[in-house]
Amino acid sequence: MALTDKQVQHRCLYAAGAAQCRYLEQDRLDWRKFNCTKTLAGRKLAIDKAVRKYLKECAQKKRDPNQGWTAIGDGGTCKGYPYLPAVKQGYDVKKP
């Protein structure tokens, strides 16, 4: 189940190039599903480190990082979702 389609398209900005949330991860078993890794401390740190390295390289080469397809978005005001691939999650899911 993972993240809902509306969450992935409207908030995580899937396929929006550099604006896409860097914490969006495609499910390894079902490529149509996506999960949020923003709440996984170790994974978040690794992603943030890779993005910092990418931004530093772009600055050194005088390239605009927003012109590439590397996801550097941070999800804006989204606090992330627990990594629960079996649970449907997103802003459009009604809470019990």
N, C-alpha and C positions, 0 to 999 in steps of 0.2 A: 504494500500500500504506500508507505512513505509519504512524501510531500504531494499535495494535490496539484493537478495541472494548473489551476489558477494561481496557486502560490509560486510555482516554478516559472510561469510566464510573466506574471505581473509584479512580483516582489523580488524574485531571484534573477529576473531578466535573462532567462536561458536564451542562448544564441544571440545575445546583444553585444558580442565582442567584449571589449575591455570593461563595459559597464556590468557584465554578469557578475554575480556574487562569487567571490573566490572560494567560498565554503560549500558551494553546491557540488555534490558528488553523484555521479551516475552509478546506479546499482550494478554490481558486477554480474549478477545472475539474470537480471531482467533490465535491459538497456532502456526500457520505457519508463522506468522508475528512478526517482532521485531522492537523495537523503541530504540532510544538513549536518555538516561537521563542525559548525561554529561552537558547539558546546563540548566538543571533545578536546580537552586542554592540549594534549600532546600533538594531535593532528592540527589544531589551530595554530600552534606555535610554528610547526613545520611549514604550513602554508604561508603564514605571515613572513617567515624568514625568506622563503622562495620569492615572494612578491617584492620584498625589500631589495633582494639581489637583482631582480628583473628591473625595478625602477632605477637602481643605481647604474646598471648597464645602459639603460636608455639614456640617462643623463650624460654618461661618459661619451656615448656615441651621438649625442644631440638628436635623439629620436623622440617623437611624441609617444608615450606609452599607451595613450588612448587610441592610437591608430592601429595597434596590433590586436590579435585575437586572444591574448592572454587575459584571463579573467582577473581583474584587479579590484572589482567592486567589493565593498565590505558589508553589503546588506543594508546600509543606511541605518535606520532606526530599528531594524529587526534584531531582536535579541537572540534569534536562533531557535532551533527546536531540538529536543532530545533525540539522540540517534536511536530511533525505534522504527526499523524498516517494516515491521508488521502492523504499524498503526498509521492510519490516515491522519495527516497533520497539515495545517495551513491556516491562513487568515479566514478562509471561507468555511472552515469546519465548525459546526455549532458545538459548543461545550455543554456537557451534561449538567 
